[in-house]
Amino acid sequence: MARLTGASPETPLPIKGFDHIYAALIRPGRPDFVFARYANIWRLYHDNGEVRVRSAPDRADIEIIGYLVQQHEFCRLQTGHFTALAELSGAEDVKVELINKADGSAPARWRCQWRLA
């Protein structure tokens, strides 16, 4: 994927169209609202894997377990996905850290942190 985009292999992949796809779930000033419901969003678009989320007003810890397509590009895509969700919800200074890359034997984990205006 990095060869196609010219991006570094560690750069989150950009996400477009979220403002339309998730319009019903986005609450300005409430990124915790979106992340608290992310497991439900996942089930709408995926037929395998489980998502666990612990959210707070300024952060969310996300874990994806048992998804069959857990590769490096998947982790980068999800990092961009989480960044976009937080920003569309009105968060600023969004930082998304991939804590554990998915390798098939362990779940992928992210920590998303933000500041509200």
DRENKOLVO-337094 format. One record per atom (N, C-alpha, C): residue number from 1; residue in one letter; atom name; x, y, z. Coordinates in Angstrom, 2 decimals. Layout:
BEGIN
num:residuo:atomo:c1:c2:c3
NUM:A:CA:X:Y:Z $
...
***
This chain:
BEGIN
num:residuo:atomo:c1:c2:c3
1:M:N:0.82:-1.18:0.00 $
1:M:CA:0.00:0.00:0.00 $
1:M:C:0.87:1.25:0.00 $
2:A:N:1.97:1.23:0.74 $
2:A:CA:2.84:2.40:0.78 $
2:A:C:3.38:2.72:-0.61 $
3:R:N:3.64:1.69:-1.40 $
3:R:CA:4.13:1.93:-2.77 $
3:R:C:3.07:2.63:-3.60 $
4:L:N:1.82:2.31:-3.38 $
4:L:CA:0.74:2.92:-4.16 $
4:L:C:0.49:4.36:-3.75 $
5:T:N:0.58:4.65:-2.46 $
5:T:CA:0.26:5.99:-1.96 $
5:T:C:1.49:6.89:-1.85 $
6:G:N:2.66:6.30:-1.84 $
6:G:CA:3.88:7.07:-1.64 $
6:G:C:4.11:7.43:-0.18 $
7:A:N:3.26:6.95:0.71 $
7:A:CA:3.36:7.26:2.13 $
7:A:C:4.31:6.29:2.83 $
8:S:N:4.81:6.73:3.95 $
8:S:CA:5.62:5.87:4.80 $
8:S:C:4.76:4.70:5.27 $
9:P:N:5.35:3.52:5.45 $
9:P:CA:4.58:2.37:5.94 $
9:P:C:3.96:2.60:7.31 $
10:E:N:4.43:3.58:8.07 $
10:E:CA:3.88:3.85:9.40 $
10:E:C:2.83:4.95:9.39 $
11:T:N:2.64:5.63:8.26 $
11:T:CA:1.68:6.72:8.17 $
11:T:C:0.26:6.16:8.11 $
12:P:N:-0.65:6.70:8.96 $
12:P:CA:-2.04:6.24:8.87 $
12:P:C:-2.60:6.55:7.48 $
13:L:N:-3.38:5.63:6.95 $
13:L:CA:-3.99:5.86:5.65 $
13:L:C:-5.16:6.83:5.79 $
14:P:N:-5.29:7.80:4.88 $
14:P:CA:-6.38:8.78:4.99 $
14:P:C:-7.73:8.13:4.68 $
15:I:N:-8.74:8.64:5.33 $
15:I:CA:-10.09:8.14:5.15 $
15:I:C:-10.95:9.28:4.60 $
16:K:N:-11.72:8.99:3.56 $
16:K:CA:-12.61:9.99:2.99 $
16:K:C:-14.04:9.48:3.04 $
17:G:N:-14.99:10.40:3.14 $
17:G:CA:-16.39:10.04:3.10 $
17:G:C:-17.03:9.72:4.43 $
18:F:N:-16.28:9.83:5.53 $
18:F:CA:-16.85:9.50:6.83 $
18:F:C:-17.99:10.42:7.22 $
19:D:N:-17.91:11.68:6.78 $
19:D:CA:-18.95:12.62:7.16 $
19:D:C:-20.32:12.19:6.63 $
20:H:N:-20.35:11.36:5.60 $
20:H:CA:-21.62:10.85:5.07 $
20:H:C:-21.95:9.49:5.68 $
21:I:N:-20.98:8.60:5.74 $
21:I:CA:-21.22:7.24:6.21 $
21:I:C:-21.68:7.21:7.66 $
22:Y:N:-21.05:8.00:8.51 $
22:Y:CA:-21.33:7.95:9.93 $
22:Y:C:-22.07:9.18:10.44 $
23:A:N:-22.76:9.90:9.57 $
23:A:CA:-23.42:11.15:9.94 $
23:A:C:-24.38:10.96:11.12 $
24:A:N:-25.09:9.85:11.17 $
24:A:CA:-26.06:9.63:12.24 $
24:A:C:-25.39:9.38:13.60 $
25:L:N:-24.13:8.98:13.59 $
25:L:CA:-23.44:8.68:14.84 $
25:L:C:-22.55:9.81:15.34 $
26:I:N:-22.22:10.74:14.48 $
26:I:CA:-21.31:11.81:14.86 $
26:I:C:-22.06:12.83:15.71 $
27:R:N:-21.51:13.14:16.87 $
27:R:CA:-22.05:14.16:17.75 $
27:R:C:-20.96:15.19:17.97 $
28:P:N:-21.14:16.40:17.44 $
28:P:CA:-20.10:17.43:17.64 $
28:P:C:-19.78:17.61:19.12 $
29:G:N:-18.49:17.58:19.43 $
29:G:CA:-18.04:17.73:20.81 $
29:G:C:-18.14:16.47:21.64 $
30:R:N:-18.46:15.33:21.00 $
30:R:CA:-18.63:14.08:21.75 $
30:R:C:-17.95:12.90:21.08 $
31:P:N:-16.63:12.92:20.91 $
31:P:CA:-15.96:11.75:20.33 $
31:P:C:-16.17:10.50:21.17 $
32:D:N:-16.33:10.65:22.49 $
32:D:CA:-16.57:9.48:23.33 $
32:D:C:-17.88:8.79:22.97 $
33:F:N:-18.86:9.54:22.49 $
33:F:CA:-20.15:8.98:22.06 $
33:F:C:-19.94:8.02:20.90 $
34:V:N:-19.15:8.44:19.91 $
34:V:CA:-18.88:7.60:18.74 $
34:V:C:-18.10:6.35:19.14 $
35:F:N:-17.03:6.54:19.90 $
35:F:CA:-16.19:5.39:20.26 $
35:F:C:-16.93:4.40:21.16 $
36:A:N:-17.81:4.90:22.02 $
36:A:CA:-18.58:3.99:22.87 $
36:A:C:-19.49:3.08:22.04 $
37:R:N:-19.82:3.50:20.82 $
37:R:CA:-20.69:2.72:19.94 $
37:R:C:-19.94:2.06:18.79 $
38:Y:N:-18.62:2.11:18.83 $
38:Y:CA:-17.84:1.61:17.71 $
38:Y:C:-18.02:0.11:17.48 $
39:A:N:-18.23:-0.67:18.52 $
39:A:CA:-18.44:-2.11:18.33 $
39:A:C:-19.69:-2.35:17.49 $
40:N:N:-20.71:-1.54:17.67 $
40:N:CA:-21.93:-1.66:16.86 $
40:N:C:-21.66:-1.28:15.41 $
41:I:N:-20.86:-0.25:15.20 $
41:I:CA:-20.49:0.17:13.85 $
41:I:C:-19.74:-0.98:13.16 $
42:W:N:-18.79:-1.57:13.87 $
42:W:CA:-17.99:-2.68:13.32 $
42:W:C:-18.90:-3.80:12.81 $
43:R:N:-19.88:-4.19:13.63 $
43:R:CA:-20.75:-5.30:13.25 $
43:R:C:-21.59:-5.01:12.01 $
44:L:N:-21.82:-3.74:11.72 $
44:L:CA:-22.57:-3.39:10.51 $
44:L:C:-21.79:-3.72:9.23 $
45:Y:N:-20.46:-3.64:9.30 $
45:Y:CA:-19.62:-3.76:8.11 $
45:Y:C:-18.71:-4.98:8.07 $
46:H:N:-18.67:-5.76:9.14 $
46:H:CA:-17.77:-6.91:9.20 $
46:H:C:-18.51:-8.14:9.67 $
47:D:N:-18.19:-9.28:9.10 $
47:D:CA:-18.86:-10.51:9.51 $
47:D:C:-17.99:-11.37:10.43 $
48:N:N:-16.85:-10.87:10.84 $
48:N:CA:-16.03:-11.58:11.81 $
48:N:C:-15.25:-10.57:12.63 $
49:G:N:-14.69:-11.03:13.70 $
49:G:CA:-13.94:-10.16:14.61 $
49:G:C:-14.86:-9.53:15.64 $
50:E:N:-14.24:-9.19:16.75 $
50:E:CA:-14.96:-8.55:17.85 $
50:E:C:-14.20:-7.29:18.25 $
51:V:N:-14.94:-6.24:18.58 $
51:V:CA:-14.34:-4.98:19.00 $
51:V:C:-14.72:-4.72:20.45 $
52:R:N:-13.73:-4.35:21.22 $
52:R:CA:-13.96:-3.92:22.61 $
52:R:C:-13.42:-2.50:22.74 $
53:V:N:-14.20:-1.65:23.37 $
53:V:CA:-13.82:-0.24:23.53 $
53:V:C:-14.06:0.19:24.97 $
54:R:N:-13.08:0.87:25.52 $
54:R:CA:-13.24:1.60:26.78 $
54:R:C:-13.08:3.06:26.43 $
55:S:N:-14.14:3.84:26.61 $
55:S:CA:-14.05:5.25:26.23 $
55:S:C:-14.26:6.15:27.44 $
56:A:N:-13.68:7.33:27.34 $
56:A:CA:-13.78:8.38:28.35 $
56:A:C:-13.91:9.69:27.59 $
57:P:N:-14.21:10.79:28.27 $
57:P:CA:-14.38:12.06:27.56 $
57:P:C:-13.16:12.51:26.75 $
58:D:N:-11.96:12.04:27.10 $
58:D:CA:-10.76:12.50:26.40 $
58:D:C:-9.94:11.40:25.74 $
59:R:N:-10.47:10.17:25.72 $
59:R:CA:-9.69:9.07:25.13 $
59:R:C:-10.57:7.84:24.90 $
60:A:N:-10.03:6.91:24.12 $
60:A:CA:-10.67:5.61:23.92 $
60:A:C:-9.57:4.58:23.72 $
61:D:N:-9.73:3.44:24.35 $
61:D:CA:-8.86:2.29:24.13 $
61:D:C:-9.66:1.28:23.32 $
62:I:N:-9.13:0.87:22.17 $
62:I:CA:-9.85:0.01:21.24 $
62:I:C:-9.05:-1.25:21.00 $
63:E:N:-9.75:-2.37:20.98 $
63:E:CA:-9.13:-3.66:20.74 $
63:E:C:-9.97:-4.40:19.70 $
64:I:N:-9.31:-4.93:18.67 $
64:I:CA:-10.00:-5.73:17.66 $
64:I:C:-9.43:-7.15:17.75 $
65:I:N:-10.33:-8.08:18.04 $
65:I:CA:-9.94:-9.46:18.33 $
65:I:C:-10.53:-10.38:17.26 $
66:G:N:-9.70:-11.28:16.74 $
66:G:CA:-10.19:-12.34:15.88 $
66:G:C:-10.62:-11.93:14.48 $
67:Y:N:-10.24:-10.74:14.04 $
67:Y:CA:-10.57:-10.34:12.67 $
67:Y:C:-9.63:-11.08:11.73 $
68:L:N:-10.15:-11.67:10.68 $
68:L:CA:-9.36:-12.55:9.82 $
68:L:C:-8.35:-11.82:8.93 $
69:V:N:-8.50:-10.52:8.75 $
69:V:CA:-7.60:-9.79:7.86 $
69:V:C:-6.76:-8.82:8.68 $
70:Q:N:-6.05:-9.32:9.66 $
70:Q:CA:-5.23:-8.47:10.50 $
70:Q:C:-3.82:-8.41:9.93 $
71:Q:N:-3.57:-7.39:9.15 $
71:Q:CA:-2.26:-7.17:8.55 $
71:Q:C:-1.82:-5.76:8.86 $
72:H:N:-0.59:-5.45:8.50 $
72:H:CA:-0.04:-4.13:8.77 $
72:H:C:-0.90:-3.03:8.13 $
73:E:N:-1.35:-3.23:6.89 $
73:E:CA:-2.17:-2.23:6.21 $
73:E:C:-3.51:-2.04:6.93 $
74:F:N:-4.05:-3.12:7.46 $
74:F:CA:-5.29:-3.03:8.23 $
74:F:C:-5.09:-2.12:9.43 $
75:C:N:-3.99:-2.27:10.13 $
75:C:CA:-3.70:-1.45:11.30 $
75:C:C:-3.56:0.03:10.92 $
76:R:N:-2.88:0.29:9.81 $
76:R:CA:-2.74:1.68:9.33 $
76:R:C:-4.09:2.26:8.95 $
77:L:N:-4.91:1.48:8.28 $
77:L:CA:-6.23:1.94:7.88 $
77:L:C:-7.08:2.26:9.10 $
78:Q:N:-7.06:1.39:10.09 $
78:Q:CA:-7.84:1.64:11.30 $
78:Q:C:-7.32:2.86:12.05 $
79:T:N:-6.01:3.08:12.04 $
79:T:CA:-5.46:4.27:12.69 $
79:T:C:-6.03:5.53:12.03 $
80:G:N:-6.07:5.55:10.71 $
80:G:CA:-6.68:6.68:10.00 $
80:G:C:-8.17:6.78:10.28 $
81:H:N:-8.83:5.65:10.36 $
81:H:CA:-10.26:5.57:10.65 $
81:H:C:-10.56:6.20:12.01 $
82:F:N:-9.83:5.82:13.04 $
82:F:CA:-10.06:6.34:14.38 $
82:F:C:-9.75:7.84:14.45 $
83:T:N:-8.72:8.26:13.75 $
83:T:CA:-8.38:9.69:13.71 $
83:T:C:-9.54:10.48:13.11 $
84:A:N:-10.06:10.00:11.97 $
84:A:CA:-11.16:10.69:11.30 $
84:A:C:-12.41:10.74:12.17 $
85:L:N:-12.74:9.64:12.83 $
85:L:CA:-13.93:9.63:13.69 $
85:L:C:-13.81:10.67:14.81 $
86:A:N:-12.65:10.74:15.43 $
86:A:CA:-12.45:11.71:16.52 $
86:A:C:-12.53:13.14:15.98 $
87:E:N:-11.86:13.41:14.87 $
87:E:CA:-11.86:14.77:14.31 $
87:E:C:-13.25:15.19:13.85 $
88:L:N:-14.00:14.30:13.22 $
88:L:CA:-15.36:14.63:12.78 $
88:L:C:-16.28:14.89:13.97 $
89:S:N:-15.94:14.36:15.12 $
89:S:CA:-16.73:14.57:16.33 $
89:S:C:-16.32:15.84:17.06 $
90:G:N:-15.40:16.58:16.49 $
90:G:CA:-15.01:17.85:17.08 $
90:G:C:-13.77:17.82:17.95 $
91:A:N:-13.08:16.69:17.99 $
91:A:CA:-11.86:16.60:18.80 $
91:A:C:-10.72:17.34:18.12 $
92:E:N:-9.84:17.87:18.94 $
92:E:CA:-8.64:18.54:18.44 $
92:E:C:-7.42:17.84:19.02 $
93:D:N:-6.28:18.08:18.39 $
93:D:CA:-5.02:17.47:18.84 $
93:D:C:-5.17:15.96:19.00 $
94:V:N:-5.77:15.32:18.02 $
94:V:CA:-6.02:13.88:18.07 $
94:V:C:-4.72:13.12:17.89 $
95:K:N:-4.48:12.18:18.79 $
95:K:CA:-3.31:11.30:18.71 $
95:K:C:-3.82:9.87:18.79 $
96:V:N:-3.50:9.08:17.78 $
96:V:CA:-3.90:7.67:17.77 $
96:V:C:-2.63:6.85:17.73 $
97:E:N:-2.46:6.03:18.74 $
97:E:CA:-1.27:5.20:18.87 $
97:E:C:-1.64:3.73:18.71 $
98:L:N:-0.96:3.07:17.80 $
98:L:CA:-1.11:1.63:17.66 $
98:L:C:-0.24:0.99:18.73 $
99:I:N:-0.86:0.41:19.73 $
99:I:CA:-0.13:-0.17:20.85 $
99:I:C:0.36:-1.57:20.53 $
100:N:N:-0.47:-2.33:19.82 $
100:N:CA:-0.11:-3.70:19.48 $
100:N:C:-0.59:-3.99:18.07 $
101:K:N:0.35:-4.24:17.15 $
101:K:CA:-0.02:-4.58:15.78 $
101:K:C:-0.62:-5.97:15.73 $
102:A:N:-1.64:-6.11:14.91 $
102:A:CA:-2.26:-7.42:14.73 $
102:A:C:-1.29:-8.32:14.00 $
103:D:N:-1.13:-9.53:14.52 $
103:D:CA:-0.25:-10.48:13.84 $
103:D:C:-0.91:-11.85:13.69 $
104:G:N:-2.19:-11.93:13.95 $
104:G:CA:-2.90:-13.19:13.85 $
104:G:C:-2.97:-13.94:15.16 $
105:S:N:-1.99:-13.74:16.04 $
105:S:CA:-2.00:-14.45:17.32 $
105:S:C:-2.42:-13.54:18.48 $
106:A:N:-2.35:-12.25:18.27 $
106:A:CA:-2.73:-11.30:19.32 $
106:A:C:-3.64:-10.23:18.71 $
107:P:N:-4.54:-9.69:19.52 $
107:P:CA:-5.43:-8.66:18.99 $
107:P:C:-4.68:-7.35:18.72 $
108:A:N:-5.23:-6.56:17.83 $
108:A:CA:-4.69:-5.22:17.58 $
108:A:C:-5.28:-4.28:18.62 $
109:R:N:-4.45:-3.35:19.11 $
109:R:CA:-4.90:-2.40:20.14 $
109:R:C:-4.44:-1.00:19.79 $
110:W:N:-5.34:-0.04:20.05 $
110:W:CA:-5.04:1.37:19.83 $
110:W:C:-5.45:2.17:21.05 $
111:R:N:-4.75:3.29:21.25 $
111:R:CA:-5.17:4.29:22.23 $
111:R:C:-5.37:5.59:21.46 $
112:C:N:-6.57:6.13:21.55 $
112:C:CA:-6.90:7.40:20.91 $
112:C:C:-7.06:8.44:22.03 $
113:Q:N:-6.38:9.57:21.86 $
113:Q:CA:-6.50:10.65:22.83 $
113:Q:C:-6.80:11.93:22.06 $
114:W:N:-7.53:12.84:22.71 $
114:W:CA:-7.90:14.09:22.06 $
114:W:C:-8.15:15.16:23.11 $
115:R:N:-8.31:16.35:22.60 $
115:R:CA:-8.67:17.50:23.43 $
115:R:C:-9.94:18.07:22.84 $
116:L:N:-10.85:18.48:23.69 $
116:L:CA:-12.07:19.13:23.21 $
116:L:C:-11.89:20.63:23.25 $
117:A:N:-12.40:21.30:22.25 $
117:A:CA:-12.26:22.76:22.16 $
117:A:C:-13.04:23.46:23.26 $
***
